[in-house]
Amino acid sequence: MQIDVRMRKEEAGVADVKLTILSEDRYVHWDGIVVREPRPGWTTPEVPPLESWEQPLCWVTAEQRERIESPESYKLLQEHVTRKFLARKRKSP
């Protein structure tokens, strides 16, 4: 899985996140994730409900879909997105 974090220029402390998963012979993109830092050190990753990702879920394998839909995956996603956001923020001017 690849996590792409793009800081919003018009909103300080906010980033859009896109995930990319390789599924068999195609890359499947998941967007709609937003990370906010309302105050220094406090981040809030906002992951949309799985229903909004119905289309990408059709393009992954059954095993990948099962992992994506699990609560453990959701928690892991939040952790990785937050870590990537903080690293990206440190690099931004």
N, C-alpha and C positions, 0 to 999 in steps of 0.2 A: 504494500500500500504506500502510495506517495501522498504527502500532505503539503499542499501549496497554500501559504498564508500571504495575503495581500492587504497591507495596511491601507485604510481609507485615508486619503489626503484631506478630505473635507471634514472628517471626524477624528479627532485625536483619541487614541486609546481604543480604536475599533478596527477590526479586521474581518475580511471575508475569507472563508476557507473552502478549498475544493479538494476532495479526495479523488484519487485515481487508483483503481484496482485493475490488475490484469486478470482477465477471465478468459481462459482458453486462448483464443486468437484475437481478442479485442481488449481495448482499454475502456473501462466503464467509469464515467465521471459522476461524482456526487457533489452537489453544491447546495447552498442554502444555509450552511453553518456560519454563524457569526460569533466572534469572540469580542467581549467588551471588558475594559479595565476601568471601572467607575472611579477607583482610587488606586494609587500605587500599590502593587502587590496583590490586589484583589481582582481576580478574573472570573468572568462568567461566560462559559461556552454555551451557546444556544444551538442545540441540534434539533432540526425539524422532526416531526413525527414520521415514522416509517411510511405512512400512507402517501406522503409527498414524494417519496422515492420509489413509488410503485414501478415506474418505467425502468430505471436502472436495475431494480431487483429482478426484472425479467431477463436480464442479460448476463447474470452471474450463474455459476453452477449451483446445484442444490446444496452442496456442502458450504459454499461461500454464503449463500442466502441464510442458511441456518446459523452460521457464526455471526453474521451481521445483525440478525434479529435477536440475538441473545443479550440479556442484561449485562453480562460480563464484557461483551464487545462494546456496548454503549459506554460503560465506565472507562474502559481502556481508551476508547476514542476521545473522551473528554480529557483524559490525562495527557495523551500525546498531542492533541490540538493545543492545549494550554501550554505545554512545554515548548512547542514549536512557535507559538505566538510570542512568548516571552523572549525566546532567542531572536526572533525576527525583530522585535521591538528594540532590543539592545543594539542591533545592527543599523536600525533606521536613524537617519539624521534628525 
